[in-house]
Amino acid sequence: MRPGLLHPHHDVDLTAPASHEGRGLIGDLELTTLVDAMSHGEASIADAAQRLLLDPLVDPAAIAFRQGVLTACLARPDVARELFEIAGRTLERRKKMYWGLVKRPDAVVHQGIELMHMYRGAFRDLRSVADAHVDDVEPGGFRDFLSMLRRELDDPFLAELDAHLRALRFQDGIRVSARLGRGNRPTGYVLERPAQRRPGPATRFLRWWRSLRGTHPSVYTYRLPAHDDSGVRALTELQARGLQRTADAVGAACNDLLAFFRQLRGELAFYVGCIGLHERLRGLGAPTCMPEPVSAPGVHGASGLYDASLALTIGARVVGNDLDADGADLLVVTGANGGGKTTFLRSVGNAQLMMQCGMFVPASAYRASLTSGLFTHFTRQEDTAMRSGKLDEELSRLNDLVHHMTSGATLLLNESFASTNEREGSELASGVVRALTESGVRVLFVTHLSQFARELYDARRTGTRFLRAERQSDGTRTFRMVTGAPERTSHGADLYAATFGSAPSDAVPLARAEELR
């Protein structure tokens, strides 16, 4: 059996490193806040959520399959959580049972029986959930999983399992056959069905008839004398050889069942985490939607898109933005300081990752082309060890990212090249953006480099869109991104006045301030 809840055709290795691991996405996009909201402190949910967020799917059919399972889980969260609880409880019980260091075949068989009994109880619980809810779940991957439980864990299977477990207790003794090999050494050990402890009437008659005729029996019996330690050791060794293949089979079966329940818990953990996040956002009155992944390039549109991490942090619904960037491979975002540009960029990155791992998206509507890889280049803190300058660090990090990009990738740039002067930063930005877009990389650039933005706008390049953080005439930030030409100012004076209580022109000159000290 395989759960098959994350992919219709194969299991997803939840223990392997994600394809996007180590690219800085967790910090730049504040994915930790998202993962914490999904997990509520449950480590298995946090691990599965982060692993799948950082390993985006590139097949629309695989995304649609996962969306179908999630939709069914959101409709019946009680069923998903009950199955997750059964898998988790089974693994906790398994952890408390001593296993793994035992080498003797008889001990392996004995402990394997105890484990199989525990798994048998878990099978019964899974079957009970499937029987009760399979007809209530929407058609799709989740219902297929419940149907599989009913089919594979039916009464004949459970009865056969019970029969095997009874046989493995060897209540009628252990019967082993072998043949003589080279040097009269026994070889080809086979565990036979044990003889009945109490022979039947026919067997007793045959023994009596042979005794009358003086016929030698076909089986000879030897009983060990008391205190024959060497004989006991020899008999134990013969028994171990006869049980070795049985012990191997029991051990393999227990390992397979352990792998099944681990996989089941990991796959359900993702959906239970999605349920928790959905409930948190719904409690804030924030909208969510199932996005539309598009295999064709150049599609990118959204309605009411917002940063879920920000909403979770402040505990309230936040401003959403609309996006119409179909046909664009370069989106430049400029405007007022503190206007929500970085938050908007983060919302785009989060939405893309959530869509491509099969989740819902924090928006009223979202439709976008699939990206072969999502990369972020956000500003970092100054290197306190002084091993390199800030610009050197930016360029080195960008160089590492470029080596992993392919055509169809997406790069989110946030205030890149701002560590040098306006002219040099604009030249660097122009060269990097041109090289990336010509290589088929989609670029979203939040910047205060007015020369770079103005030259791009004046060039009227096809495929470039410009957004601006909206600012009202009194300096109020609406945190909305509107279509518009880049301005030559970022309205830093507004922040100055808000901080110091007056405009910069009204401030006391620095020389005069020194005199007043």
N, C-alpha and C positions, 0 to 999 in steps of 0.2 A: 504494500500500500504506500501511497504518497499523498500528502495533503493536496497539492496542486492548487493552492489558493493565491499564489503570487504569479505564477506563469502557467499557461495551459498545457505546456509540453514538457517542462523539466523543472526540477527543484532549483531554487536560488540558494547558492552557498552563502549563508548569512555570516559565516565565520571568516570569509575571505575579505581582504581589503577592498574598499569601494574604489571605483575607477576615478572618482574626483577627490579622493582623500588626499590631504596635504596641500591643497590648492588655496588655502586661506578662506574658503567659502564660509566656514563655520563662524569665524570672527567677523568677516566683512558683512555678511548677511544676517548676523545675529541669530544663527540657527539654534544656538543653545536655548534661547528663550522659547522657541517653537517646540523643540524636543522636550524641554521640561514641562511644558503645558500638556504635551501628549502623554508623558510617562507618569506624572504624579509620583515620582520617586521610584517607580518600578524599573529596575535595571534592564530587564529583558525587553521592555517596551522602548526604553531610551536607545538601547543598542540597535534594535531592529529599525527604529525610525531614522536614526542618523545614518545607518548603513544604506538604507534604500533611498533616502534623500540625496545622498552623495553618489548614487549609481543610477543616473537617469536612463530610462528606456528610450530607444530610438525607433521602435516598431509601433505604429499606431494601433495595430490589432492587439498587441500585448498590453498597451495602455488601456484600451477599451475593455479588455478582459478584467484588468485589475479594478477599473472604475465600476464595472458591473458587480464585482464581489463587494466593493465598498458600499455601493448603493444598497445592496441587500443587507449588509451589516448595519448601516445607518437606520434602515427600516426596522430591524430586529436586533437592537444592541444587546438585549438580554441573552439571546442565543449565542452570539459571538463571545460575550463575556463568560457565559457558563462553560463553553468549550475551552476557552483559555484557562479558566480556573481548573478544569479537569486535567489538562495537560500540565499545568504548573504544579498541581498537587501530586501528580504521578511522579514528576521529576524530583520533587522534594522527598518523597518516600524512597525513591530509588537512591538518592544521595545518602540516606541514613542506613542503607543496607550494605554490609561489607561485601565488596566485590572487586576483583581486579588483581589481587595479589595471590589468590589461591591457584595452586598449580596441580594438585592431585586430581585426577579425573573424577573420582567418586565425590570429592568435595565440590568440584565444579558442577556436577550434575545436581547435587543436593541443593546448592545455593541457587542454581538456575531454576529449579522447581519453585523455590520461594519467590524469585523474581517473576516467573511466569504467572504465578498465582496473583501477584500484585498487578501485573499488566492485564490479566484476565478481568479483574475488577474494573480497571480503567476502560477496557473494551465495553463492558456492560454499561458503564455510565455514558460513554459516547453513543452507544446504540440507543440508549434511552432518550437522549436529547434528539437524536435523528428521528426516532419514531414519533416523538411528540411534535416536532416543528418542521419537518421536511416539506409538508404541504402548505405551510404558512409563509415560506421564504420565496422571494421572487426568483423566477427562472434565471439560470446563469451559473457561474462558477461555484457560488456558495451552496446553492441547492444541489449541484452535481456532487459536491463533497459530502453533503448529508446523505444523498442517495447512495454514494459509494460506501458509507459506513453501514447503512442498512443492508446492502448487498453483501459486503465482505464479512461483516460481523453477524451473520444470521445465526439462527438457532443450531442448524447442523454443524457450522464451524465451531461454535462454542462447545457443543457436545463432543466433537472430535478432539478439541483441545483438552477438555477435561479427561477424556479417555487416555490421551498421551501422557498427561501429568500423573494419572494413576499408575500407568505402566512404568513410568520412570522411577517410581518409588521402590520397585522390585520387591514387593512384599512376598513373592514366591521364590525369592533368591535370584542370583545372577548366574546365568548359564552362558558360557563362552566356548566356542569351538575354534580349533586351529588345526593346521596340518604340519607334518614334519617337513622341514626343509633340509638344506645342506648341513651335514654334521648332526643330523637328527635334532636340530634346533627348531622349536615351534615357530611357525610363521602364519600369516594370513588370519589373524584373530578376527572372529566375527561374534558379535553379541546376538545370541539366539533368544527366541521366545522362551521364557522360563517354563519348566515343566510344572504341571499342577501340583500344588502341595499335597493334596489328597487324591490319589489315583482313583480313576473310575472303575466300575465293575469289570469292564473288559480287560483293563490293564492288570487288575488283580488276578483275574482268571489266567491270563497269559503267563504271569509270573509263577502261579501255582503249577500250571501244566509243564513249564520248563523245568521246574524243580523236580517233578516226578520223573521226567525223562532224562534228567541229568544234563540238560542242555545248558551251555554256558551263556550267561546274559550278554547282551550287546553293549551294556554300559557297566563299567566297573566303578566302584565307590571306594574312596580312601578317606578315612577320618583322621584328622590331625590329633595326635596325643596331646594331652594337657601339657602346658609349659614348653611346647615346641616352638621357641621363638623364631628359629631359622625357617621352619615350615610356614609360620604365619607370614613372615616377610616374603617368602617365595609365593605364597598364595595371594598376598596383597599385590605383588608385582604382576601376577597373571591377571588378576581382576582389573588392575589399572590398564593393562594393555587391551583387554577386552572392552573397556569402557572409553578408551581414548576417542574413538570416532564419535561415540555418542556425546561425550563431553564437548568435543569440537562443535558438533551440531547445536547443542544446547547453548553454548557460549555465543555462537554466531547468531542464533535466533534472538538471544537477549540483547546483543549489540544492535541488531537491526531494529528491534522494538525501541531501544533507547534512542537511536537516531530518528525514528519516526516521531516520537513524542517531542524530541528537541526541535525538529523541523516544524512540527505542528504548533508548538508554543511560539516559536519565532515568527511564523507566518501570521498567526492570530494576533501576536503582540502588535504588529504593524496596524492591523485594522482596529484593534481595541484602542491604540493610541490615536488613530484618526477619529474614532468616536468621541474620545475625551476632548480632543481639540475642537471638534465640531460643536460639542455641547458648550465649551467655554466661549467660543465666538458667538454662538447663538444667544447665550446669556447676556452678552454685551450688546445685542441688537445689531451685530455686524453681519453683512450678507456673505454667503458663500455660493459657489456654483461649480458644476462639473464642467471643466474646460473642454474645448474642442482642439485636439492635437491635429496638425496638418502636416502631411509629409512633404508637400510642395514648399519651396523656399519663398521668402518674402512676405509672409503673412504675420501680422502682429497687431492685434486690436484688443481693447479692453474697455469695460464700463465699470466705474466705481471701484477701481483697483486700489487697494490700501495695504499698508504694511501690518501684517498680523502680529509681528513681534512688538511693534509699538502699541497696538491696541491692547495686547496682553499685559504689557508693562504698566501702562497708565490705568488699565481697568475700565476703559470706555471706548466707545466707537470713535474712529478717527476719520478724517476727511479722505474720501476716495477720489481717484482721478480717472479720466477717460483717456484712451490712447488710440490714435488712428495712424499707424505707421506701416500700412501695407505697401509693399514695394520699396521700402526704405532699408538700406544696409548701414546707414549712419544716422543716429539720433543725437543731436547736440542739445543739452539742457543748460541754460544760463539763467541769470536773474538774481534777485535780491538775496543777500546773506540771510540765513535763518528762514528761508522760504519753503523748505521741505524738499529740496532737490535730492539730497542724499537719501532721504526716506523714500522718495519716489523711485530712485534707482534700486534701492534695496527691495522694494515691493515687486519690481519687475523681475529681479533675480529670484526671489522666493517663489513667485508665481510660476516661473519656468521650471524650477526644480520640482515643485509640488505637482505640476501637471505631468511631468515626465516620470514621476514615480507612481502615478496612478491616483493621486489624491485630488480632493476638491481644491479650489483656489479661492483666496480671499478677495472676491470681486463679485459684481452682479453678473458679469459675463466676461469670458476670456477665450480668445482664439489666437493661436500662434503656431508658427512653423516649429518643427522639432529641431533642436540644436544638437550637433555632434559632441559638444562639450561646452560647459559654462565656466568662464574664467572671470575673476575679479582682480582689479588693481586699484585698491583704495590706499589713501595716505596712511603712513605709519608714524609712530612716535620717533623722535630723534634717537639715534644710536648713542646711548649714554656712555658706552665704552669707547666711543670715538674711533672705532675701527674703520669707518668710512663715512663720507658725507651723505646727506639725505638724498641728493640727486643721484649719487652713485648707487645707493641702496635701491632707489626706484628703478633705475635702468637695469640693474642686475636682476631684480625680481621680475621685471617685464621680460627680460631675455629668457629666464627660466620658463615663463608661461608660454612664450611664443614657440618654444621647442616642442610643446605638447599640443599645439593647436593644429587643426586640420580645416579644410574648407567646410563651411557649415557651422563652425564654432561661433560662440557669442562671447564678447569681452565687454565687461562693465568697467569703465574708467571713472574714478571719482577723484577730482582735483589733482590728477596726475600732472607732473612737471611744474607744479606751482612752487617748488623749492628753489627755482632759479628766477631770473628776471623775466619780464613780460616778453621781450623780443626773443630770447633764447628758448623760453618755454613754448612759445607759439610755433617756432620753427621745429622743435622736437615733436610737438603734438601733430603738426601737419604731416611730417614725414612718416610718423608711426601710423597715423590713421590712413594715409594713402596706401601704405604698404599692406596693411591688414585688409582693407576693403577690396583691394585688387586681388588679394588671395582668397577671397570668398568668406571673410570673417565679418560677422555683423557686430557693429560697435555702438555702444551707448555711452556717451561722454558727458559727464557733469563737470563743468569748468567755469573758472573766472578769468580765463585767458581771453580777454576781449578782442585782441588783435587776431588771434587764431579763429575765433568765432565769426568776427566780422568778415575776414577774408573768405571763409567758407561760404558765408551768406551771399557775399557779392559775386562769388563765382557761379552761383545758381547751379550747382552740381546736381545732376539727376540722382535720386536715391538718398538725398539728405533731407532730414526734417529738423525743424527747430522748435523747441519748447522753451518757455520762460516761466520762472516762478512768479506767480501773480502778486503784485503789490498795489494796494489801493493808494489813492492820492494822499491820504493822511499817514502813510507808512505802514498800515496794517497788512500783515501777511495772511493770505487766505489759505495757504498751503496747497493751492491748486496749480497744476501745470497747464498753461494755455499756449496755443500756437502763436508765435510771434518772433520778430527779428531780435537778435541779441542786442542788448544795450551796452553802452560804454561804461556803465557804473553798476556796482553790485549793491549800492545803497547802504554802504557800511556806516554812513553817518546816522542812519536810523538806530542802529545798535549802539553807537556811541552816545547818542542822546538818551536812549533808554537806560544806559549804564551810568552816565555821569550827570544826567539831568539837564544837559544843554547841548546845542550843536557845536561842532568843533570850532566854528568861527567865533563862538562866544567864550571859548575856553581861555584860561589864563595862560599866557606864553610860558614856556618852560623856564626861560631865564628869569622871568618875574617870579615864578613859583619857587625857584631856588632862593631868591631874595627874601621871600616870605617865610622860609623855614626858621 
